[in-house]
Amino acid sequence: MARYFVAFDFSDDDKQKLYATAEDFIIQNKKILSDKHFKIKRVQPKNIHLTVKFLGNIDGDSLAGFLRNYQAVIQSMPDELMFEVKSVSLFKKRTEAIYWFDGDYSQIVGWAKKINAEFIPHITFLRIAPCVDLEYKVNMPIQIKPTKIALYNSVLGQKGPRYEEIIVMKKW
């Protein structure tokens, strides 16, 4: 079984803008993060995306059912989309802190909730273990425009995840 998810992808230029902002976040918190007990995992530019739905480990029949049920919903999305990244937020987990870009994703929230009722629009850029609450004076907003929404397979490896594009569901 594969680990599938549906996500918005962005241009390489937009990914670089977000990656540079993530780098700035790390530099601003360098004093705290230089402590050797922190394990830091950055999201590489090629893996930056906005997840709509994590499907997890599902079989081919379940995947086909999902695609049948939601293809029309995805095609009904607006023809023009623009997101505005405005701040850095944090999901606190027991063993790690997950930092992500928050912002104005209002164009897709109603639509995305048809696919994922618990949808929280975010773009993860950093994981730190153990959990630590960091501050950031952000140079925002950043305008980003999705280039497509696609189904991906997340292949886990020693060097981190590798995302394989399975199906492009809509392009912009």
Residue pairs with C-beta under 8 A, 6 or more apart in sequence:
1 57
1 58
1 59
2 57
2 58
2 153
2 154
2 155
3 55
3 56
3 57
3 153
3 154
3 155
3 156
4 54
4 55
4 56
4 58
4 63
4 151
4 152
4 153
4 154
4 166
5 51
5 52
5 53
5 54
5 55
5 151
5 152
5 154
6 51
6 52
6 53
6 55
6 70
6 115
6 149
6 150
6 151
6 152
6 169
7 49
7 50
7 51
7 52
7 149
7 150
7 152
8 49
8 50
8 52
8 108
8 146
8 148
8 149
9 49
9 146
9 147
9 148
9 149
9 150
10 18
10 48
10 49
10 50
10 144
10 145
10 146
10 147
11 145
11 147
12 45
14 144
14 145
15 45
15 46
15 48
16 45
17 142
17 144
18 45
18 48
18 85
18 101
18 123
18 125
18 142
18 144
19 44
19 45
19 48
19 125
21 85
21 101
21 125
21 138
21 139
21 140
21 142
22 42
22 43
22 99
22 125
22 126
24 139
25 88
25 99
25 125
25 126
25 134
25 136
25 138
26 33
26 40
26 42
26 126
28 135
28 136
28 137
29 134
29 135
29 136
32 132
32 134
33 40
33 128
33 134
37 130
38 128
38 129
38 130
38 132
39 128
39 129
40 126
40 127
40 128
41 126
41 127
41 128
41 160
42 125
42 126
43 124
43 125
43 126
44 160
46 163
47 160
47 161
47 163
48 123
48 125
49 123
49 152
49 163
50 83
50 105
50 121
50 122
50 123
50 146
51 122
51 124
52 108
52 112
52 115
52 116
52 119
52 149
53 112
53 115
53 116
53 119
55 62
55 63
55 66
58 66
63 151
67 151
67 167
70 114
70 115
71 169
73 111
73 114
73 115
74 115
74 149
74 169
74 170
75 169
75 170
76 111
77 108
77 111
77 149
77 170
78 107
79 172
80 172
81 107
81 108
81 145
81 146
81 172
82 107
82 143
82 144
82 145
83 103
83 104
83 105
83 107
83 143
83 144
83 145
83 146
84 103
84 104
84 141
84 142
84 143
84 144
85 101
85 102
85 103
85 123
85 140
85 141
85 142
85 143
85 144
86 102
86 103
86 104
86 138
86 140
86 141
87 101
87 102
87 103
87 138
87 140
88 99
88 100
88 101
88 102
88 136
88 138
89 99
89 100
89 101
89 102
89 122
90 97
90 98
90 99
90 100
90 133
90 134
91 97
91 98
91 100
92 131
92 133
93 131
94 131
95 129
95 130
95 131
96 127
96 128
96 129
96 130
96 131
97 127
97 128
97 129
97 131
97 132
97 133
97 134
98 124
98 126
98 127
99 124
99 125
99 126
99 127
99 128
99 134
100 122
100 123
100 124
100 125
101 122
101 123
101 125
101 142
102 121
102 122
103 121
103 140
103 141
103 142
104 141
105 121
108 121
109 119
109 121
112 119
112 121
113 119
128 134
145 172
146 172
147 171
147 172
148 168
148 169
148 170
148 171
148 172
149 168
149 169
149 170
150 165
150 166
150 167
150 168
150 169
151 165
151 166
151 167
151 169
152 163
152 164
152 165
152 166
153 163
153 164
153 166
154 161
154 162
154 163
155 161
155 162
155 163
155 164
